[in-house]
């Protein structure tokens, strides 16, 4: 099955490679956190990511795992990762298989759930992570795969789903088979969620994963939930970064215990 036949939404050409390169920002060291490039293996493919560890001398920290979307890479949400590290969270942002620096065949649709799980397990084993307070955060395809993972794994404290799709068949040019649809679409799983809570964030003018997709998921989610629609914003949520970051910070402050805070 060709990736493009399943994953290219109707207005995908709006986001050219050149445009995307302009919004990817390199990770930088900061006085508030240590930046470390790490790697591990997933089914024989080497996965690369950045680990941001706060410089607060605490024995443990809550953590956030960040998963990018289709055609993106770990540097898409650099600004958010760095702010969360400044706030006192260990943050791990990685490239899904076949994207960015990571090796392997592109992990699209439900295959990306395995990447979320492997990243979560990596963070879960770190000695300075509070295992009871790990969030998974994803954008677009990464959001939907984070929901798929959060639906089955009760170790996840909260899921932050940014511009997810509810049903993959409703946003692509050529719908996949029913089997692929069910495996890839979180709408089939959020009514029996294992993670403790879910935050949905979506742009009011998102044309790739329209806000109605998030609203469908919100309505079916059976655990504590919130939906925030950012006015005037599209799929990438780059016009109102400050508002976007505050929404995420407020949710994490509510859901996650900052060790020693």
Buried (B, 14 or more C-beta within 10 A) or exposed (E): EEEEEBBBBEEBEEBEEEEBEEBBEEBEEBEBBEBEEEBBEBEEBEBBBBBBBBEEEBEBBBBBBBBBBBBBBBBBBBBBBBBBBBBBBBBBBBBBBBBBBBBBEBBBBBBBBBBBBBBBBBBBEBEEBBBEBBBBBBBBBBBBBBBBBBBBBEBBBBBBBBBBBBBBBBBBEEBBEEEBBBBBBBBBBBEEBBBBBBBBBBBEBBBBBBBEBBBBBBEBBEBBBBBBBBEEBBBBBBEBBEBBBEBBBEBBEEBBEBBEE
